[in-house]
Amino acid sequence: MSTYEGVYENSHQETQWSADERQRFADLIDRLMVVDENGRKMSQDSFGAIFGVRGSTVQAWEKGSIPETLKLKRIASYIGWTLDDMVFYLKTGKEPSQNQVERMISEIYTLPRRSVARVIEAAGRYLAECQM
């Protein structure tokens, strides 16, 4: 389970999201709908079809309505993010690091010490194998 999955299981409840977070989501949806360099956008219906929703739902997203967790995960996945990445972006306005090493390092800080020790042991084994 992701860090935010349990916390945001009911993310469709507007009270959990600030106005800034809702605006970030609306801006993100707007950017995702752009299909070419000239700024042409796909229709709400076409964009909604990607996620199994109607155009009216996309219209609500464009106004800052944040969907329930499952749809939020699908949107995150569409752009190569996890749910944690999406929530991080909505909360901070910063796009998550796409650098795999940076992500792994960030994850290490969330682990209990025993788990960190296991990661270090596994890395040591891997490095030893590479030397052979």
VOBA-1610 file (N, C-alpha, C; in pm, whole numbers, padded with zeros to 5 digits, always signed):
BEGIN
Met+00085-00118+00000Met+00000+00000+00000Met+00088+00124+00000Ser+00055+00221-00081Ser+00135+00342-00089Ser+00118+00425+00038Thr+00207+00519+00054Thr+00205+00606+00171Thr+00072+00677+00185Tyr+00014+00723+00074Tyr-00107+00803+00079Tyr-00235+00725+00055Glu-00223+00602+00012Glu-00341+00527-00030Glu-00448+00522+00079Gly-00409+00485+00199Gly-00506+00478+00308Gly-00557+00615+00348Val-00468+00712+00351Val-00504+00848+00390Val-00602+00909+00292Tyr-00583+00883+00165Tyr-00665+00946+00063Tyr-00765+00852+00000Glu-00799+00745+00071Glu-00896+00650+00018Glu-01026+00720-00017Asn-01059+00826+00054Asn-01181+00902+00026Asn-01147+01039-00030Ser-01050+01043-00123Ser-01001+01171-00173Ser-01106+01249-00251His-01217+01185-00284His-01322+01256-00355His-01393+01358-00267Gln-01370+01351-00137Gln-01432+01448-00047Gln-01357+01580-00058Glu-01422+01679-00111Glu-01362+01809-00139Glu-01294+01871-00017Thr-01342+01843+00103Thr-01288+01907+00221Thr-01144+01867+00249Gln-01098+01755+00192Gln-00960+01712+00214Gln-00861+01790+00129Trp-00908+01859+00030Trp-00819+01926-00064Trp-00835+02076-00054Ser-00724+02146-00047Ser-00728+02292-00040Ser-00760+02349-00178Ala-00790+02477-00181Ala-00816+02544-00308Ala-00692+02538-00398Asp-00573+02555-00340Asp-00449+02546-00418Asp-00432+02408-00479Glu-00461+02304-00402Glu-00447+02167-00450Glu-00546+02138-00564Arg-00668+02187-00547Arg-00767+02168-00652Arg-00728+02243-00779Gln-00671+02362-00762Gln-00626+02439-00879Gln-00509+02369-00948Arg-00417+02312-00871Arg-00306+02237-00932Arg-00360+02120-01013Phe-00460+02052-00959Phe-00518+01939-01031Phe-00584+01987-01161Ala-00659+02095-01153Ala-00725+02150-01273Ala-00620+02188-01377Asp-00512+02253-01335Asp-00406+02291-01428Asp-00340+02169-01491Leu-00321+02065-01411Leu-00260+01942-01461Leu-00349+01878-01568Ile-00477+01870-01540Ile-00571+01813-01638Ile-00566+01895-01767Asp-00565+02026-01753Asp-00559+02113-01869Asp-00434+02085-01952Arg-00320+02068-01886Arg-00195+02038-01957Arg-00200+01901-02025Leu-00260+01804-01958Leu-00267+01669-02013Leu-00356+01660-02137Met-00449+01751-02147Met-00543+01747-02260Met-00486+01811-02386Val-00374+01881-02375Val-00312+01944-02492Val-00249+01836-02579Val-00283+01838-02707Val-00236+01731-02795Val-00126+01771-02893Asp-00102+01902-02910Asp+00004+01941-03003Asp+00068+02073-02962Glu+00172+02111-03034Glu+00248+02232-03002Glu+00166+02359-03016Asn+00059+02353-03093Asn-00025+02471-03114Asn-00126+02491-03003Gly-00123+02403-02905Gly-00213+02417-02792Gly-00351+02358-02812Arg-00370+02285-02922Arg-00501+02222-02942Arg-00523+02117-02835Lys-00647+02112-02786Lys-00681+02017-02680Lys-00773+01909-02733Met-00758+01789-02675Met-00854+01684-02709Met-00986+01718-02640Ser-01092+01662-02690Ser-01223+01690-02632Ser-01234+01627-02493Gln-01325+01680-02416Gln-01349+01624-02282Gln-01393+01478-02293Asp-01475+01449-02392Asp-01521+01311-02410Asp-01405+01218-02445Ser-01316+01261-02534Ser-01201+01178-02572Ser-01109+01157-02453Phe-01082+01263-02381Phe-00995+01251-02265Phe-01060+01162-02159Gly-01187+01181-02137Gly-01260+01100-02039Gly-01261+00953-02074Ala-01267+00922-02203Ala-01269+00782-02247Ala-01143+00708-02203Ile-01032+00779-02195Ile-00907+00718-02151Ile-00922+00662-02010Phe-01002+00729-01927Phe-01017+00692-01787Phe-01153+00631-01754Gly-01233+00610-01856Gly-01363+00547-01835Gly-01465+00638-01769Val-01456+00769-01800Val-01552+00865-01745Val-01611+00948-01858Arg-01716+01017-01828Arg-01783+01102-01926Arg-01716+01239-01936Gly-01745+01307-02042Gly-01693+01441-02062Gly-01731+01536-01950Ser-01849+01517-01895Ser-01893+01604-01784Ser-01805+01586-01661Thr-01752+01466-01643Thr-01661+01441-01530Thr-01530+01514-01555Val-01481+01508-01678Val-01358+01581-01714Val-01379+01730-01694Gln-01497+01779-01730Gln-01528+01920-01711Gln-01517+01956-01562Ala-01565+01868-01475Ala-01554+01892-01331Ala-01408+01892-01288Trp-01328+01800-01345Trp-01184+01797-01313Trp-01117+01927-01355Glu-01157+01979-01470Glu-01100+02105-01518Glu-01133+02222-01426Lys-01237+02204-01347Lys-01275+02308-01251Lys-01217+02281-01113Gly-01138+02172-01100Gly-01069+02145-00975Gly-01130+02038-00888Ser-01230+01968-00937Ser-01285+01857-00861Ser-01187+01740-00870Ile-01140+01692-00757Ile-01043+01583-00756Ile-01117+01451-00742Pro-01088+01356-00831Pro-01163+01230-00832Pro-01129+01138-00716Glu-01208+01032-00703Glu-01181+00931-00601Glu-01046+00865-00631Thr-00996+00792-00535Thr-00861+00737-00540Thr-00834+00654-00664Leu-00926+00567-00703Leu-00902+00482-00820Leu-00877+00564-00945Lys-00959+00665-00970Lys-00940+00750-01088Lys-00813+00833-01075Leu-00785+00879-00954Leu-00663+00957-00932Leu-00540+00872-00962Lys-00544+00744-00923Lys-00434+00651-00955Lys-00421+00634-01106Arg-00533+00622-01176Arg-00529+00603-01322Arg-00469+00725-01391Ile-00506+00842-01345Ile-00449+00964-01403Ile-00299+00970-01375Ala-00262+00938-01252Ala-00120+00937-01216Ala-00044+00838-01305Ser-00097+00720-01321Ser-00033+00617-01403Ser-00020+00663-01549Tyr-00120+00733-01597Tyr-00120+00784-01734Tyr+00002+00872-01761Ile+00047+00944-01659Ile+00163+01032-01676Ile+00290+00973-01615Gly+00283+00844-01579Gly+00401+00777-01528Gly+00430+00802-01382Trp+00329+00842-01307Trp+00344+00869-01164Trp+00273+00761-01084Thr+00305+00754-00956Thr+00230+00673-00861Thr+00128+00763-00793Leu+00043+00703-00712Leu-00051+00784-00634Leu+00027+00877-00540Asp+00134+00825-00480Asp+00218+00909-00394Asp+00271+01030-00470Asp+00317+01006-00595Asp+00368+01116-00676Asp+00260+01220-00700Met+00140+01174-00731Met+00029+01266-00760Met-00002+01350-00637Val-00014+01286-00523Val-00047+01359-00401Val+00066+01456-00366Phe+00191+01413-00383Phe+00306+01501-00360Phe+00294+01626-00447Tyr+00263+01606-00574Tyr+00247+01719-00665Tyr+00132+01811-00621Leu+00019+01751-00588Leu-00096+01833-00548Leu-00067+01911-00420Lys+00003+01849-00328Lys+00033+01914-00199Lys+00141+02021-00211Thr+00242+01997-00297Thr+00359+02086-00300Thr+00369+02172-00425Gly+00306+02127-00533Gly+00322+02198-00660Gly+00450+02159-00732Lys+00526+02066-00675Lys+00651+02021-00736Lys+00629+01886-00801Glu+00674+01875-00925Glu+00662+01746-00991Glu+00760+01649-00927Pro+00719+01526-00911Pro+00807+01428-00847Pro+00930+01402-00932Ser+01036+01366-00865Ser+01161+01335-00933Ser+01140+01214-01024Gln+01185+01226-01145Gln+01177+01112-01236Gln+01303+01027-01228Asn+01398+01071-01146Asn+01522+00998-01130Asn+01499+00881-01035Gln+01515+00761-01087Gln+01487+00641-01008Gln+01572+00635-00881Val+01697+00676-00889Val+01784+00673-00772Val+01731+00768-00665Glu+01690+00887-00705Glu+01635+00982-00609Glu+01510+00928-00542Arg+01427+00861-00619Arg+01305+00801-00562Arg+01342+00694-00459Met+01439+00610-00494Met+01479+00504-00401Met+01535+00565-00273Ile+01615+00667-00286Ile+01672+00732-00167Ile+01561+00791-00081Ser+01465+00855-00143Ser+01352+00911-00067Ser+01276+00802+00007Glu+01256+00688-00060Glu+01185+00576+00003Glu+01262+00523+00123Ile+01394+00518+00113Ile+01476+00467+00223Ile+01449+00545+00351Tyr+01431+00676+00339Tyr+01406+00759+00457Tyr+01272+00726+00525Thr+01184+00659+00456Thr+01054+00625+00515Thr+01054+00487+00580Leu+01162+00412+00562Leu+01168+00275+00611Leu+01216+00266+00755Pro+01174+00162+00826Pro+01230+00136+00958Pro+01378+00095+00943Arg+01455+00112+01047Arg+01600+00083+01041Arg+01629-00060+00996Arg+01553-00156+01043Arg+01577-00295+01002Arg+01562-00311+00851Ser+01464-00246+00797Ser+01443-00254+00652Ser+01558-00187+00577Val+01606-00076+00630Val+01720-00008+00567Val+01841-00101+00570Ala+01860-00170+00680Ala+01972-00265+00690Ala+01960-00374+00583Arg+01839-00421+00559Arg+01818-00523+00455Arg+01850-00467+00317Val+01814-00341+00293Val+01844-00278+00164Val+01996-00269+00146Ile+02065-00230+00252Ile+02211-00218+00246Ile+02274-00355+00219Glu+02225-00458+00287Glu+02277-00594+00264Glu+02254-00637+00119Ala+02136-00611+00067Ala+02105-00649-00071Ala+02195-00572-00168Ala+02216-00445-00143Ala+02304-00366-00229Ala+02447-00419-00223Gly+02492-00457-00103Gly+02625-00514-00088Gly+02640-00644-00167Arg+02540-00730-00159Arg+02542-00856-00236Arg+02547-00828-00387Tyr+02466-00732-00428Tyr+02464-00698-00570Tyr+02601-00649-00616Leu+02660-00558-00539Leu+02792-00506-00576Leu+02898-00615-00577Ala+02888-00707-00482Ala+02984-00821-00477Ala+02969-00907-00602Glu+02845-00930-00644Glu+02821-01010-00766Glu+02874-00940-00889Cys+02865-00807-00890Cys+02914-00732-01007Cys+03064-00741-01019Gln+03134-00760-00908Gln+03280-00767-00908Gln+03330-00901-00961Met+03246-01002-00963Met+03289-01136-01005Met+03307-01146-01152
//
